[in-house]
Amino acid sequence: MSVKHPIISVTGSSGAGTTSVKKTFDQIFRREGITAAYIEGDAFHTYDRAEMKRVMAEKAAAGDLHFSHFGLEANRLSDLEETFRSYGATGNGRTRTYVHDAEEAERWGTPPGTFTDWRGFEPDTDLLFYEGLHGAVVTDTVDIARHADLKIGVVPVINLEWIQKLHRDKSTRGYSTEAVADTILRRMPDYIHFITPQFTQTDINFQRVPTVDTSNPFIARWIPTPDESMVVIRFRDPRGIDFAYLRTMLQDSFMSRANSIVVPGGKLDLAMQLILTPMILQIVDRKRRAE
């Protein structure tokens, strides 16, 4: 954690919706005149697409059927922690971009499924913003969570998470239902050991819960809409949170526990704006007063 060079980390599994949450942060940064350096979690994968397929095949041939991007070996987590540490100490660090598709390839000038070269952050940023799989991970060898000043978890209930992943991977990546199901199964041990534990480290978790039947996510035709869901917002430390104000501003919201408020799914963006804006402004104000 750093007063002069703060870090915000948004963590969630594949298909959880972290990219949508990033858009809300972008709106806040733009409105409040905040300049952020960005890290996408994909940048710290160990292997590019072709290498990952090769290593997965080798692991499977050796009897390891659960090698995945969720695990430690497939990610450069020591490098990610060093980037967090470096930014917190100096405001500098490095990242790169994983190129997913042809559109990104045209932008970055490198083929899909590969990485760009490493590059430094732009100078004079107000904070570092991370969005990816491992923004609050703690293991025997790395502790990324300790470096972030604000940690956000994006955690839809698991059937909804799978529905979102199925629809994304089938529509934008051309995968079959069977291929996505195989990926989910392969990743499950790493999901349990490395993804789920992060949500005890996060300061706020946003968990979308559908109010329609999602019993079999593998046959769901549509992703439940925001109006077909509620969002449980849990605060690790609820001291200082004005729940009365939030309930007034968020119609039909209610308290489910002393540290949790439940809001209609259609109010998620507004809830995030109301909750996160003052937190971000406080972080940036502390930074600017310390300079």
Secondary structure, 3 states (H helix, E strand, C coil): CCCCCCEEEEECCCCCCHHHHHHHHHHHHHHHCCCEEEEEHHHHECCCHHHHHHHHHHHHHCCCCCCCCCCCCCECHHHHHHHHHHHHHHCCCEECCECCCHHHHHHHCCCCCCECCCEECCCCCCEEEEEECCCCCECCCCECHHHCCEEEEECCCHHHHHHHHHHHHHHHCCCCHHHHHHHHHHHHHHHHHHHHHHHHCCCEEEEEEECCCCCCHHHCCCCCCHHHEEEEEEECCCCCCCHHHHHHHCCCCEEEECCEEEEEHHHHHHHHHHHHHHHHHHHHHHHHHHC
